[in-house]
Amino acid sequence: MTVSDDGIASTTITVVNYNVAGLPFPVRRGTGTAMARIADAMTASWNGDGRPDLLLLQEAFVPSASRLTFAAGFANHVRGPSAASRPSVVKPNRESAEVLSRRIWRRGEGWPRMTGAGLALGTDFGIAAQVNEPFGPRSCAGWDCLSNKGVALTWVEIPGVPEPLLILNTHLNSRGSTGVSRERADLAHRQQVREMGDILARHWQGEVPLVYAGDFNTRNVPFRFDLKDERLPGELAHRFCFNHPERCRITMSWDSDEPWMDTQDLQGYASSRRIRVEPVAIAAEFDAPVDGEMLSDHDALRVTYRLSWRVDGQPWSDGLQADAGAGAAEQALGAEPAP
């Protein structure tokens, strides 16, 4: 932590999110061996001070995948919704409820959940609180319904920072691999995004800073991306760094003017009234073959954030509105506190 002459304290944290493709048999063969390769790559890449402060995994369905947070050497571990988890509140959209209530059994809809959400988190930071919220039982399409997808919320305590940081980890309904029509998969995705916004509004009213990350399954699908952008507060790390390269070091290849549309894996953030959050570096990890083979069908996304606050305890004059996007922060701030 550093303190400037004008009384501004700051520290940096690094967050990595990684879809490790830890799929169960018979969907994938050799998953245990694949996870061992990822564990070895993490050890080699993060030797010394390279390990992130927070590691968020998606598709960590099998034990060898969820144990990657242990293999990386973290002290504290969180698992997302299990196969048996149930949502606390479900408010189905009328259109979604009408269509998705007609289950397509031959494509896995209406079957018992076979796995949890596949979400895992590892950190050395203290964990102040944790909440798992799966999506509604009918808020899925096709083979995605076999996993109990949802949201994992974790409040972490960072030494010296006067407020906890809320971390949201998620993985949303896929599109091309569901076994059902894209229209049906998009409807499920839309319902999940609505529920994710509702979950966040119940548990977060902007009183602490937020970082969200995961596999959002919005690549090259503008209407999926736009709804996610509307329902989640703050700003995307990709977009901030693209627009402000003088303030954020970019160590990854971007091939378009909207690189956030070229990936499924995203991170976003929102400041609180007291703690300002800003990305200062963004990079891809595990994006090259190892012994001629990729470790996963996804790259890992690594973002370093600066958290800054006034040492006199006063809020920033511009507060949350400094980086709120698409009106979602105002919506969340106006929500009733969780009971």
VMD Tcl script that draws the C-alpha trace (Angstrom):
set ca {
  {0.00 0.00 0.00}
  {1.19 3.53 -0.78}
  {-0.02 6.93 0.44}
  {0.47 10.04 -1.69}
  {1.27 13.52 -0.39}
  {-2.33 14.58 -0.99}
  {-3.69 11.84 1.28}
  {-4.71 9.20 -1.28}
  {-3.94 5.60 -0.31}
  {-3.81 2.88 -2.94}
  {-2.96 -0.76 -3.48}
  {-3.11 -3.14 -6.42}
  {-4.65 -6.60 -6.75}
  {-4.59 -9.08 -9.62}
  {-7.58 -11.21 -10.64}
  {-7.36 -14.17 -13.05}
  {-10.43 -15.93 -14.43}
  {-10.02 -19.16 -16.36}
  {-12.43 -21.63 -17.93}
  {-10.39 -24.81 -17.48}
  {-12.72 -27.20 -19.39}
  {-12.88 -29.54 -16.40}
  {-15.70 -31.59 -17.91}
  {-16.80 -35.01 -16.62}
  {-16.68 -38.28 -18.55}
  {-18.10 -39.03 -21.11}
  {-18.29 -35.38 -22.21}
  {-14.50 -35.26 -22.08}
  {-11.92 -38.00 -21.76}
  {-8.63 -37.50 -19.97}
  {-9.79 -34.55 -17.89}
  {-7.63 -35.54 -14.92}
  {-4.50 -35.50 -17.08}
  {-5.54 -32.17 -18.59}
  {-6.01 -30.62 -15.14}
  {-2.58 -31.89 -14.07}
  {-1.09 -30.09 -17.08}
  {-2.85 -26.87 -16.05}
  {-1.59 -27.25 -12.47}
  {1.97 -27.67 -13.77}
  {1.60 -24.62 -16.01}
  {0.31 -22.51 -13.12}
  {3.26 -23.57 -10.97}
  {5.73 -22.71 -13.73}
  {4.08 -19.41 -14.69}
  {3.35 -18.14 -11.19}
  {6.60 -19.11 -9.53}
  {7.77 -16.24 -7.31}
  {5.49 -13.20 -7.31}
  {3.51 -14.05 -10.44}
  {0.57 -15.71 -8.70}
  {-2.63 -13.64 -8.81}
  {-4.37 -12.48 -5.64}
  {-7.61 -14.10 -6.76}
  {-8.11 -17.06 -9.09}
  {-11.64 -17.62 -10.42}
  {-12.35 -20.86 -12.29}
  {-15.22 -21.86 -14.55}
  {-16.05 -25.40 -15.75}
  {-14.29 -26.79 -12.68}
  {-16.85 -29.60 -12.60}
  {-14.66 -32.55 -11.62}
  {-12.56 -32.77 -8.43}
  {-9.26 -32.53 -10.30}
  {-10.46 -29.19 -11.71}
  {-11.85 -27.68 -8.50}
  {-8.63 -28.68 -6.71}
  {-6.62 -26.37 -8.97}
  {-7.03 -23.59 -6.40}
  {-5.26 -25.88 -3.92}
  {-2.59 -26.81 -6.45}
  {-1.92 -23.09 -6.94}
  {-1.17 -22.82 -3.23}
  {-3.96 -20.54 -2.04}
  {-4.93 -20.51 1.63}
  {-8.68 -19.99 1.21}
  {-11.08 -21.67 -1.19}
  {-14.68 -21.16 -2.29}
  {-16.93 -23.42 -4.35}
  {-19.96 -22.18 -6.25}
  {-23.46 -23.68 -6.25}
  {-23.55 -27.47 -5.91}
  {-25.87 -29.79 -7.80}
  {-28.23 -29.70 -4.80}
  {-28.26 -25.89 -4.36}
  {-31.56 -24.11 -4.86}
  {-32.20 -20.44 -5.67}
  {-33.53 -18.23 -2.89}
  {-35.75 -16.20 -5.24}
  {-36.78 -16.73 -8.87}
  {-38.67 -14.11 -10.88}
  {-39.14 -15.62 -14.34}
  {-39.70 -13.30 -17.24}
  {-43.11 -14.09 -18.75}
  {-41.73 -14.81 -22.23}
  {-38.89 -16.96 -20.91}
  {-41.12 -18.84 -18.48}
  {-43.68 -19.69 -21.15}
  {-41.12 -21.11 -23.59}
  {-38.66 -22.71 -21.18}
  {-41.42 -24.43 -19.20}
  {-41.83 -26.76 -22.19}
  {-38.86 -29.02 -21.53}
  {-36.93 -30.81 -24.30}
  {-36.13 -34.02 -22.45}
  {-34.03 -35.58 -25.20}
  {-31.58 -32.66 -24.86}
  {-31.11 -32.84 -21.08}
  {-33.81 -30.40 -20.01}
  {-35.81 -31.48 -16.99}
  {-33.22 -34.05 -15.92}
  {-31.72 -33.92 -12.41}
  {-28.67 -31.69 -12.15}
  {-25.59 -33.85 -12.69}
  {-23.02 -31.31 -11.47}
  {-22.77 -28.01 -9.67}
  {-22.03 -24.70 -11.37}
  {-18.35 -25.53 -11.87}
  {-17.27 -22.31 -10.14}
  {-14.27 -22.12 -7.81}
  {-12.20 -19.36 -6.22}
  {-8.82 -19.36 -4.53}
  {-7.19 -16.51 -2.60}
  {-4.94 -15.71 0.33}
  {-7.23 -12.82 1.29}
  {-9.56 -13.38 4.21}
  {-13.13 -14.30 3.30}
  {-15.70 -12.16 5.10}
  {-18.83 -13.75 3.62}
  {-19.94 -15.99 0.77}
  {-23.28 -16.58 -0.97}
  {-24.11 -19.10 -3.70}
  {-27.16 -18.45 -5.89}
  {-28.01 -20.90 -8.68}
  {-30.26 -19.76 -11.47}
  {-33.87 -20.90 -11.55}
  {-34.59 -24.58 -12.32}
  {-36.04 -23.69 -15.72}
  {-33.54 -20.94 -16.54}
  {-31.41 -23.06 -18.85}
  {-31.50 -24.63 -22.29}
  {-30.31 -27.96 -23.66}
  {-27.37 -29.85 -22.26}
  {-26.42 -26.83 -20.13}
  {-29.29 -27.85 -17.84}
  {-27.22 -30.78 -16.57}
  {-25.09 -28.34 -14.55}
  {-26.53 -26.10 -11.85}
  {-25.24 -22.82 -13.26}
  {-25.47 -19.67 -11.20}
  {-23.51 -17.02 -9.33}
  {-20.94 -17.24 -6.53}
  {-20.57 -14.05 -4.46}
  {-17.54 -13.73 -2.20}
  {-16.61 -10.77 -0.01}
  {-12.83 -10.67 0.55}
  {-10.85 -8.58 3.02}
  {-7.73 -6.98 1.57}
  {-5.12 -5.85 4.11}
  {-5.21 -2.08 4.56}
  {-8.32 -1.53 2.44}
  {-11.14 -0.04 4.55}
  {-13.95 -1.96 2.81}
  {-14.29 -5.57 1.65}
  {-14.24 -6.27 -2.07}
  {-17.16 -8.22 -3.55}
  {-16.20 -10.81 -6.17}
  {-18.86 -12.23 -8.51}
  {-18.01 -15.42 -10.41}
  {-20.37 -16.87 -13.03}
  {-20.76 -18.98 -16.17}
  {-23.78 -18.38 -18.41}
  {-25.69 -20.62 -20.84}
  {-23.75 -21.52 -23.97}
  {-25.12 -21.18 -27.49}
  {-23.74 -23.61 -30.04}
  {-23.19 -26.65 -27.82}
  {-26.59 -26.86 -26.13}
  {-28.19 -29.28 -28.60}
  {-31.20 -26.97 -28.96}
  {-31.92 -24.02 -31.23}
  {-29.91 -20.84 -30.81}
  {-33.15 -18.97 -30.18}
  {-33.93 -21.21 -27.23}
  {-30.37 -20.97 -25.89}
  {-30.52 -17.18 -26.21}
  {-33.78 -17.10 -24.28}
  {-32.19 -19.05 -21.41}
  {-29.14 -16.78 -21.48}
  {-31.41 -13.73 -21.31}
  {-33.23 -15.14 -18.29}
  {-29.96 -15.95 -16.53}
  {-28.65 -12.41 -17.09}
  {-31.86 -10.98 -15.64}
  {-31.56 -13.26 -12.61}
  {-27.89 -12.37 -12.19}
  {-28.81 -8.68 -12.10}
  {-31.53 -9.41 -9.54}
  {-29.15 -11.49 -7.41}
  {-26.58 -8.71 -7.39}
  {-29.20 -6.09 -6.53}
  {-30.35 -8.16 -3.53}
  {-26.84 -8.58 -2.13}
  {-25.06 -5.39 -3.22}
  {-26.18 -1.78 -3.15}
  {-22.91 -0.16 -4.14}
  {-21.66 0.05 -0.55}
  {-18.44 -1.85 -1.34}
  {-16.35 -2.12 -4.52}
  {-17.14 -4.93 -6.95}
  {-15.23 -7.06 -9.45}
  {-17.14 -9.56 -11.59}
  {-15.62 -12.20 -13.84}
  {-16.48 -15.35 -15.70}
  {-17.48 -17.00 -18.95}
  {-20.36 -14.84 -20.15}
  {-20.88 -16.60 -23.51}
  {-21.42 -13.31 -25.33}
  {-18.73 -13.59 -28.02}
  {-19.89 -12.13 -31.34}
  {-23.53 -12.03 -30.14}
  {-24.32 -8.31 -29.67}
  {-27.77 -8.71 -28.12}
  {-26.41 -11.11 -25.49}
  {-23.59 -8.70 -24.72}
  {-25.85 -5.65 -24.62}
  {-28.22 -7.18 -22.07}
  {-25.29 -8.19 -19.87}
  {-23.93 -4.65 -20.19}
  {-27.31 -3.26 -19.19}
  {-27.85 -5.49 -16.15}
  {-24.38 -5.36 -14.58}
  {-22.95 -2.16 -13.09}
  {-19.67 -0.42 -13.72}
  {-17.34 -0.91 -16.66}
  {-15.57 -3.74 -18.49}
  {-11.82 -4.04 -18.03}
  {-11.40 -4.73 -21.77}
  {-13.27 -1.57 -22.74}
  {-11.57 0.70 -20.20}
  {-8.10 -0.48 -21.21}
  {-8.89 -0.19 -24.92}
  {-10.12 3.38 -24.45}
  {-7.35 4.39 -22.01}
  {-4.12 2.65 -23.07}
  {-2.14 5.41 -21.38}
  {-3.59 4.30 -18.02}
  {-3.76 0.53 -18.55}
  {-0.94 -1.68 -19.84}
  {-2.22 -4.10 -22.50}
  {-0.35 -7.39 -22.95}
  {-2.62 -9.33 -25.27}
  {-3.49 -9.37 -28.95}
  {-6.61 -7.45 -29.95}
  {-7.80 -7.86 -33.52}
  {-10.80 -5.53 -33.62}
  {-12.07 -2.17 -32.39}
  {-14.31 -3.99 -29.90}
  {-12.10 -6.71 -28.38}
  {-14.66 -7.40 -25.66}
  {-16.86 -8.89 -28.40}
  {-14.15 -11.37 -29.44}
  {-14.09 -13.37 -26.21}
  {-16.37 -15.25 -23.84}
  {-14.18 -14.43 -20.83}
  {-14.63 -11.00 -19.30}
  {-14.02 -9.00 -16.16}
  {-15.81 -5.87 -15.00}
  {-15.70 -3.63 -11.96}
  {-17.54 -0.90 -10.07}
  {-16.30 1.54 -7.47}
  {-18.00 2.26 -4.19}
  {-18.42 5.79 -2.86}
  {-15.22 5.41 -0.88}
  {-13.08 2.96 -2.88}
  {-12.23 3.71 -6.47}
  {-11.40 0.75 -8.73}
  {-9.46 1.11 -11.98}
  {-7.69 -1.45 -14.19}
  {-3.99 -0.74 -14.68}
  {-3.01 -3.86 -16.66}
  {-4.73 -6.55 -18.73}
  {-3.18 -9.68 -20.22}
  {-3.90 -13.15 -21.53}
  {-2.38 -16.18 -19.81}
  {-2.06 -19.81 -20.87}
  {-2.78 -18.70 -24.44}
  {-0.03 -20.73 -26.12}
  {0.32 -24.49 -26.67}
  {2.28 -26.54 -24.15}
  {4.03 -29.49 -25.79}
  {1.97 -28.80 -28.90}
  {-1.43 -28.82 -27.16}
  {-3.54 -26.04 -25.67}
  {-4.28 -26.39 -21.96}
  {-7.95 -25.47 -22.43}
  {-10.27 -24.22 -25.14}
  {-10.14 -20.84 -23.33}
  {-7.30 -18.51 -22.43}
  {-7.06 -17.15 -18.92}
  {-7.74 -13.42 -18.45}
  {-5.49 -11.53 -16.03}
  {-6.43 -8.02 -14.85}
  {-4.60 -5.89 -12.30}
  {-6.70 -3.26 -10.52}
  {-5.71 -0.26 -8.48}
  {-7.92 0.35 -5.42}
  {-7.62 3.88 -4.06}
  {-9.28 5.81 -1.24}
  {-8.92 8.98 0.83}
  {-7.11 8.42 4.11}
  {-9.39 10.94 5.84}
  {-12.28 8.52 5.30}
  {-14.28 10.87 3.08}
  {-15.97 9.55 -0.07}
  {-14.84 10.50 -3.53}
  {-16.76 13.53 -4.71}
  {-17.94 11.72 -7.86}
  {-18.60 8.44 -6.02}
  {-19.92 5.42 -7.88}
  {-21.03 7.50 -10.84}
  {-17.40 7.90 -11.92}
  {-17.49 4.54 -13.66}
  {-21.12 3.40 -13.63}
  {-22.36 2.12 -16.97}
  {-25.72 1.83 -18.71}
  {-27.71 2.87 -15.63}
  {-27.20 -0.50 -13.96}
  {-25.41 0.97 -10.95}
  {-28.27 3.35 -10.27}
  {-30.69 0.44 -10.53}
  {-28.64 -1.60 -8.06}
  {-28.29 1.32 -5.66}
  {-32.03 1.82 -5.66}
  {-32.77 -1.79 -4.78}
  {-33.97 -2.79 -1.36}
  {-31.26 -4.23 0.93}
  {-31.13 -7.99 1.24}
  {-32.94 -9.28 4.35}
}
mol new
graphics top color blue
foreach p $ca { graphics top sphere $p radius 0.5 }
foreach p [lrange $ca 0 end-1] q [lrange $ca 1 end] { graphics top cylinder $p $q radius 0.2 }
display resetview
